[in-house]
Amino acid sequence: MSIDRLFISRKTIVLSGFMALAVAGCNDQSQQAAPAAPPPSVSVAAAQSKDIRQSVQFVGQIAAVDQVALLARVSGFLEKKVVADGAVVNEGDLLFTIEKSQYEAALSKAKADLASARADAALKAADEKRDKDLLQKGHVSEAAYEATLAQKEQAEAAVEASKAALQQAELNLGYTDIKAPFPGQIGKTAYSVGEVVGPSTGALATLIRQAPVYVNFAVSESQYLNAVQEHNISTAAFEAETAPAISLILPNGQRYGETGKIVFIDNRVDARTGTVSFRGEFANGDGTLLPGTYVSVILEAPQETKALVIPQAAIQRDQKGDFVLVVGKEETVEQRYVKLGDQIDGDFVVKDGLQDGERVIVQGLQKVRPGVPVNAVLAAKPVE
């Protein structure tokens, strides 16, 4: 290689080195000049103490206070349906009529039998009076008088039997008119006019009292013990007047307008389900509650209490349990496990794990993790 080429090669290497250093220097300056990313913004809400009325929810079913299957107590042709299916009736209203003729005839015969028995009893009484007088005068034997006396007593017994037969005949005739035992609504009739009905043919229809109504629900053993300790609701000390009010959520999700009361608590735990049976009562003034309807029963505490609450949106769960992300004094995120109580509308009661005033993240949870700084902004309104 010539001296000129060697000189040019060295010069090229030197220039290349200077250029590389210059580029590296520019990169270092660019990296040093890049601004740091701002902390992510999150919305927070403060844990706060509120006056709340704690409640617990159960699945319940509406039941009629009175429900009866209307049976024919005597046999015969169904002569008349007085009211239409589904009609609302009052106590004592006539509903059905069974053919009366055979029972009217039986009643007439019973009256005649009674008159005959009374006449025979009067004759036997006269015979007994006569033989008693003759016995005292010594004209008849003691045995003859005893026979006359027995005939008198037999005739008197026949009168009583005839009276009973007459009473039964009157009852049977009365049973041909089937009346409403209480006010309510009649269901669909199972038989048509002209069909033979009787005690063995099944119910003609069902009558249900519309108001008031019951709601039956079951409470677990632990919930029952909590009710005893917190609200003194126990089988032994139960009084309907002091029991907490109950409310209903209807199948369409709406809250029922009336407030009910507990009227019964069972005296034992069902061994199959581990629950105690409760029964509430509602006036059902508007007739909305129909027997058989499934509802949500809300049992409320009798008095308001102070409790720490946070929005439902702040709560997360993992294998260890429920937790929230708290923004601490240094504006950094902290994971905090909490013990939750009842849900009150869109909030949850916090029994342990938080202090009044601490801020929990309700929006932007997916952008943060424990230990990172954040820009906390107070939520404008409660988060659903």
Secondary structure as GFF3:
##gff-version 3
##sequence-region A 1 384
A	DSSP	alpha_helix	3	33	.	.	.	ID=ss1
A	DSSP	beta_strand	41	46	.	.	.	ID=ss2
A	DSSP	beta_strand	48	52	.	.	.	ID=ss3
A	DSSP	beta_strand	55	64	.	.	.	ID=ss4
A	DSSP	beta_strand	67	70	.	.	.	ID=ss5
A	DSSP	beta_strand	76	81	.	.	.	ID=ss6
A	DSSP	beta_strand	88	89	.	.	.	ID=ss7
A	DSSP	beta_strand	94	98	.	.	.	ID=ss8
A	DSSP	alpha_helix	101	137	.	.	.	ID=ss9
A	DSSP	alpha_helix	142	175	.	.	.	ID=ss10
A	DSSP	beta_strand	177	179	.	.	.	ID=ss11
A	DSSP	beta_strand	184	186	.	.	.	ID=ss12
A	DSSP	beta_strand	196	197	.	.	.	ID=ss13
A	DSSP	beta_strand	205	208	.	.	.	ID=ss14
A	DSSP	beta_strand	213	220	.	.	.	ID=ss15
A	DSSP	alpha_helix	221	231	.	.	.	ID=ss16
A	DSSP	beta_strand	245	249	.	.	.	ID=ss17
A	DSSP	beta_strand	260	265	.	.	.	ID=ss18
A	DSSP	beta_strand	275	282	.	.	.	ID=ss19
A	DSSP	beta_strand	294	300	.	.	.	ID=ss20
A	DSSP	beta_strand	305	311	.	.	.	ID=ss21
A	DSSP	three_ten_helix	312	314	.	.	.	ID=ss22
A	DSSP	beta_strand	316	318	.	.	.	ID=ss23
A	DSSP	beta_strand	321	327	.	.	.	ID=ss24
A	DSSP	beta_strand	333	337	.	.	.	ID=ss25
A	DSSP	beta_strand	339	344	.	.	.	ID=ss26
A	DSSP	beta_strand	347	352	.	.	.	ID=ss27
A	DSSP	beta_strand	359	363	.	.	.	ID=ss28
A	DSSP	three_ten_helix	365	367	.	.	.	ID=ss29
A	DSSP	beta_strand	375	378	.	.	.	ID=ss30
###
